[in-house]
């Protein structure tokens, strides 16, 4: 199904993209912009990955929470979820 967009704001964005990239073809500009955005979304670090990275850096720096007790934390969470 062909894409036909009648929106002056979108046309302005495409023109700005063309100027910034040096491209001259609107179709190629839209193709490249969408492809690049999809790649950026696929490469985006998840929250779990960001937290794990921060935790690794903290551990490497020698930070240890005085309140961390993994066994007690797991037991508490299991109890809360009814998984005795």
C-alpha positions in Angstrom: 0.0 0.0 0.0 1.6 3.3 -1.0 2.1 6.0 1.5 0.7 9.4 0.7 0.9 12.1 3.4 -0.7 15.5 3.0 0.6 17.3 6.0 2.6 20.5 5.7 4.3 19.9 9.0 5.6 16.5 7.8 6.7 18.0 4.5 8.6 20.7 6.5 10.3 18.0 8.6 11.2 16.0 5.4 12.7 19.2 3.9 14.7 19.8 7.1 15.9 16.2 7.0 16.9 16.6 3.3 18.9 19.7 4.1 20.6 18.1 7.1 21.6 14.9 5.4 22.3 16.2 1.9 19.8 13.8 0.4 17.7 15.0 -2.5 14.9 12.3 -2.7 12.0 12.5 -0.2 11.3 8.8 -0.5 14.9 7.9 0.4 14.8 10.5 3.2 11.7 9.0 4.7 13.1 5.4 4.2 16.4 6.3 5.9 14.8 8.3 8.8 12.4 5.4 9.6 15.1 2.8 9.2 17.5 4.7 11.5 14.7 5.3 14.1 13.8 1.6 14.1 17.5 0.6 14.6 17.8 3.1 17.4 14.8 1.7 19.1 16.1 -1.9 18.7 19.5 -0.8 20.1 18.0 1.0 23.1 19.1 -0.3 26.4 16.3 -1.7 28.5 15.6 -0.5 32.1 16.9 -3.9 33.4 20.1 -3.5 31.4 20.6 0.0 32.6 20.0 -1.0 36.3 22.4 -4.0 35.9 25.1 -1.7 34.4 24.7 0.8 37.3 24.8 -2.0 39.8 28.0 -3.5 38.3 29.7 0.0 38.3 28.7 0.4 42.0 30.0 -3.0 42.9 33.3 -2.3 41.0 33.6 1.0 42.9 33.2 -0.9 46.2 29.7 0.2 47.1 27.9 -2.4 49.2 24.6 -1.5 50.8 24.7 -2.2 54.5 21.1 -3.3 54.2 21.6 -5.9 51.4 20.7 -9.4 52.4 19.7 -11.3 49.2 18.3 -14.4 51.1 16.2 -12.2 53.4 15.0 -10.1 50.5 14.0 -13.2 48.5 12.2 -14.7 51.5 10.3 -11.5 52.0 9.3 -11.2 48.3 8.3 -14.9 48.2 6.1 -14.4 51.3 4.5 -11.3 49.7 3.7 -13.3 46.6 2.4 -16.2 48.6 5.3 -18.5 47.5 6.3 -19.9 50.9 
